[in-house]
């Protein structure tokens, strides 16, 4: 069973009777004239991060960022959050204070409030955030239709490159900064809620997250690799370090860009509105996903990160 299969298993056994439940970036419940969005995510030491790779303040900021990104992926605005923290005995009171300095900085940055939570001693550091937001028009994963265009708000692969550099012993680079400091696309998410037919944030890899949209929508897609935003600096770093550029771009995770589908007529309106993004392909009938570069189909052996494969991110 892969992660998607596990999600389907849960959806069958735990139907949500009050709105949209398991299977999207956030649950959705109508509250008055708007929709309440709720999402939760966790970071576990030696699975999602290593303590030697980033400060406790940066780690707190990242833990909140990935949850803010889930609300952005639904076209919503984050309001407040709850924190559950498992803290190892090997870290002292000063470490705990540094963590909350970072959390306060992040909460101010994204204009969200800490509403409560829980604290426990733990063998390893464990951070779980539950975030609440709202949207007038939540964007789900299931709305892609044949003929829609596939859009992407920014580059992918840079965070994965930063992680590879950390694992190789480097401590500084532009890509390590991207990995340590994810930037949720909040404003673009809210703007896209007026145009996009489906949307997701790129957390586990561009192709894997696109597959989630396609499965939910019962559709396929063709992606043009040359249309992806890949910088010369990124290409140069991959060449120097002997890394496969395409694998990082297509399957690297933790970019937190927004991947969306949009009808052509609405894409023209979005372009006139002046938002920066890239059209990277198109939605097709059937359920086949293909990637082409200059007309040649690419073979990609690994779609992205799946927790049920048993591999650890670090």
Order of alpha helices (4+ residues) and beta strands (2+ residues): alpha-beta-beta-alpha-beta-alpha-beta-beta-beta-alpha-alpha-alpha-beta-alpha-beta-alpha-alpha-beta-alpha-beta-beta-beta
